[in-house]
């Protein structure tokens, strides 16, 4: 069996660490693993396949001899190192938003448009976490009839803000119980015992860049350049796993029964009809695994060609790390 040299850029962060775990879980045939990070994190140790590996400082010379580079860094660092990665001959699977809307860079959810990954020029983009989870939930329906529009409300866990998001919620929860001071450094206001209906930077149309990702990225992933999406993103006091309430309007009418069958049959989805006495998933149900759970499928009362559903998925895994590793696995299996 051929083995591959794999670098993880941003190995010390929450998504990077999850990528390392998923590489092991998926039995990716790794020969050399190279964990990379900033100078501040260099020298630290991570465990991989039962052995200790030292984190190296990322430089433009780090990628020689690598077959794949998994990126778990912010846009600036991704743009800085992408040319060197491509020049080295490795395939860069990037979790940042730096290249998601570049026409020549495939934007891929393997279960939906995996074949797009084969037409890469050295860079493949991982979509936004909420986009991945939402599109996975409705992809089975899209096979029955073209989706013309979606209205979505996301309920996003603090994991979307990385390790600092976890720490801030934990600190505020402790303060709420013990009467301590509420520190707000990561989020614009208190997140414990609260919700914040604003994620990202506000644009001229009064939607945030986070909210526009679902339309802009959804068009590319579904190959539907006219797809319209109205999205509101809300931060909620949940550790991990995002939830989305979404209404899809399709070209042809699809019954609830047909939709349920399509969702249940779609790879990577789990239809919830009777799980512990309920017909819906929660963030706690879906944490630490890769399936997108879908429930409460019902007719839209405002449009006879609409369907409404609720879905949950782990933001760090399927919404980020696992999707990237699955892209790599797809390339290995379909070379």
LINSULVEN-V109205 format. One record per residue. N is the residue number from 1. BURIAL is b if it has 16 or more other C-alpha atoms within 10 Angstrom, else e. Layout:
n=(N:N)
burial=(BURIAL:BURIAL)
This chain:
n=(1:2:3:4:5:6:7:8:9:10:11:12:13:14:15:16:17:18:19:20:21:22:23:24:25:26:27:28:29:30:31:32:33:34:35:36:37:38:39:40:41:42:43:44:45:46:47:48:49:50:51:52:53:54:55:56:57:58:59:60:61:62:63:64:65:66:67:68:69:70:71:72:73:74:75:76:77:78:79:80:81:82:83:84:85:86:87:88:89:90:91:92:93:94:95:96:97:98:99:100:101:102:103:104:105:106:107:108:109:110:111:112:113:114:115:116:117:118:119:120:121:122:123:124:125:126:127:128:129:130:131:132:133:134:135:136:137:138:139:140:141:142:143:144:145:146:147:148:149:150:151:152:153:154:155:156:157:158:159:160:161:162:163:164:165:166:167:168:169:170:171:172:173:174:175:176:177:178:179:180:181:182:183:184:185:186:187:188:189:190:191:192:193:194:195:196:197:198:199:200:201:202:203:204:205:206:207:208:209:210:211:212:213:214:215:216:217:218:219:220:221:222:223:224:225:226:227:228:229:230:231:232:233:234:235:236:237:238:239:240:241:242:243:244:245:246:247:248:249:250:251:252:253:254:255:256:257:258:259:260:261:262:263:264:265:266:267:268:269:270:271:272:273:274:275:276:277:278:279:280:281:282:283:284:285:286:287:288:289:290:291:292:293:294:295:296:297:298:299:300:301:302:303:304:305:306:307:308:309:310:311:312:313:314:315:316:317:318:319:320:321:322:323:324:325:326:327:328:329:330:331:332:333:334:335)
burial=(e:e:e:b:b:b:b:b:b:b:b:b:b:b:b:b:b:b:b:b:b:b:b:e:e:e:e:b:b:b:e:e:b:b:b:b:b:b:e:e:b:b:e:e:e:b:e:e:e:e:e:e:b:e:b:b:b:b:e:e:e:b:b:e:e:b:b:b:b:b:b:b:b:e:e:e:b:b:e:e:b:b:e:b:b:b:e:b:b:b:b:b:b:b:b:b:b:b:b:b:b:e:e:e:b:b:b:b:b:b:b:b:e:b:b:b:b:e:e:e:e:b:b:b:b:b:b:b:b:b:b:b:b:b:b:b:b:b:b:b:b:b:e:b:e:b:b:b:b:b:e:b:b:b:b:b:b:b:b:b:e:e:e:b:b:b:e:b:b:e:b:b:b:e:e:e:e:e:e:e:e:b:e:e:e:b:b:e:e:b:b:b:e:e:b:b:e:b:b:e:e:e:e:e:e:e:b:b:e:b:b:b:b:b:b:b:b:b:b:b:b:b:e:b:e:e:b:b:b:b:b:b:b:b:b:b:b:b:b:b:b:b:b:b:b:b:b:b:b:b:e:e:e:b:e:b:e:e:b:b:e:b:b:b:e:b:e:b:b:b:b:b:b:e:e:e:e:e:e:b:b:b:b:e:e:b:b:b:b:b:b:b:b:b:b:b:b:b:b:e:e:e:e:e:b:b:b:b:b:b:b:b:b:b:b:b:b:b:b:b:b:b:b:b:b:b:b:b:b:b:b:e:e:e:e)
